[in-house]
Amino acid sequence: MSHAHPKDPLHGLTLEMIVVALVEFYGWEELGRMVVIRCFNHDPSVKSSLTFLRRTPWARAKVEEMYLWMKIEAADRADEARAREALAAQSGDRAPAGEAAGGEA
């Protein structure tokens, strides 16, 4: 019996998608501090990173693990932002989401 959605959280993601998402979230400088590999710290590019990660299983595993942690961190940030918006709306500091600022539409 085959499963429509495997339990692998990386299923359907390419290594390029993972690297691009990490760079967009953290930036090259932070990424280079988190995983100390030359392709993240010296003239970084997606292409050079993909070449290295495809040939270096330990580094690829670390980057894949970082991606999973990034997804958790991104969800936490989104939750915090929603909580701040809800508190601001309750205190009347700003219009609730979906309403135009400054008047009626």
C-alpha positions as semicolon CSV with decimal commas, in nm:
position;residue;x (nm);y (nm);z (nm)
1;M;0,000;0,000;0,000
2;S;0,146;0,339;-0,094
3;H;0,102;0,657;0,107
4;A;0,003;0,984;-0,059
5;H;0,205;1,189;0,193
6;P;0,518;1,026;0,330
7;K;0,632;1,120;0,681
8;D;0,958;1,267;0,550
9;P;0,924;1,645;0,608
10;L;1,170;1,712;0,325
11;H;0,975;1,506;0,071
12;G;0,921;1,705;-0,248
13;L;1,188;1,964;-0,167
14;T;1,501;1,993;-0,375
15;L;1,834;2,080;-0,217
16;E;1,822;2,407;-0,412
17;M;1,484;2,496;-0,258
18;I;1,626;2,428;0,088
19;V;1,939;2,640;0,034
20;V;1,742;2,930;-0,118
21;A;1,494;2,925;0,173
22;L;1,777;2,927;0,428
23;V;1,953;3,216;0,253
24;E;1,629;3,416;0,236
25;F;1,557;3,354;0,604
26;Y;1,905;3,391;0,757
27;G;2,126;3,548;0,489
28;W;2,468;3,420;0,384
29;E;2,655;3,576;0,677
30;E;2,439;3,413;0,945
31;L;2,426;3,087;0,752
32;G;2,806;3,088;0,739
33;R;2,821;3,131;1,117
34;M;2,574;2,850;1,175
35;V;2,745;2,603;0,940
36;V;3,112;2,680;0,899
37;I;3,181;2,566;0,546
38;R;3,374;2,757;0,284
39;C;3,092;2,777;0,029
40;F;2,882;2,976;0,283
41;N;3,164;3,207;0,393
42;H;3,383;3,284;0,090
43;D;3,210;3,426;-0,218
44;P;2,888;3,236;-0,140
45;S;2,645;3,135;-0,411
46;V;2,363;2,885;-0,443
47;K;2,551;2,706;-0,722
48;S;2,875;2,656;-0,526
49;S;2,677;2,552;-0,218
50;L;2,480;2,292;-0,413
51;T;2,799;2,148;-0,562
52;F;2,959;2,113;-0,220
53;L;2,650;1,984;-0,040
54;R;2,582;1,718;-0,303
55;R;2,934;1,582;-0,255
56;T;2,948;1,610;0,124
57;P;2,686;1,403;0,306
58;W;2,760;1,539;0,658
59;A;2,720;1,899;0,541
60;R;2,402;1,821;0,350
61;A;2,254;1,650;0,657
62;K;2,338;1,956;0,869
63;V;2,178;2,194;0,616
64;E;1,866;1,978;0,594
65;E;1,841;1,978;0,974
66;M;1,883;2,356;0,978
67;Y;1,597;2,386;0,729
68;L;1,366;2,193;0,962
69;W;1,463;2,416;1,255
70;M;1,411;2,723;1,036
71;K;1,055;2,611;0,961
72;I;0,986;2,584;1,336
73;E;1,143;2,926;1,399
74;A;0,943;3,083;1,116
75;A;0,620;2,939;1,257
76;D;0,710;3,074;1,602
77;R;0,776;3,421;1,459
78;A;0,442;3,415;1,276
79;D;0,264;3,312;1,597
80;E;0,432;3,597;1,787
81;A;0,336;3,848;1,518
82;R;-0,028;3,733;1,528
83;A;-0,029;3,763;1,907
84;R;0,112;4,119;1,890
85;E;-0,150;4,215;1,632
86;A;-0,428;4,072;1,848
87;L;-0,305;4,265;2,153
88;A;-0,276;4,585;1,952
89;A;-0,628;4,540;1,814
90;Q;-0,766;4,482;2,163
91;S;-0,603;4,797;2,295
92;G;-0,727;4,999;1,997
93;D;-0,379;5,087;1,872
94;R;-0,456;4,983;1,518
95;A;-0,740;4,875;1,294
96;P;-0,815;4,500;1,289
97;A;-0,673;4,307;0,995
98;G;-0,880;4,344;0,678
99;E;-1,002;4,699;0,747
100;A;-0,868;4,985;0,543
101;A;-0,677;5,246;0,742
102;G;-0,821;5,591;0,743
103;G;-1,180;5,526;0,637
104;E;-1,427;5,313;0,451
105;A;-1,356;5,131;0,128
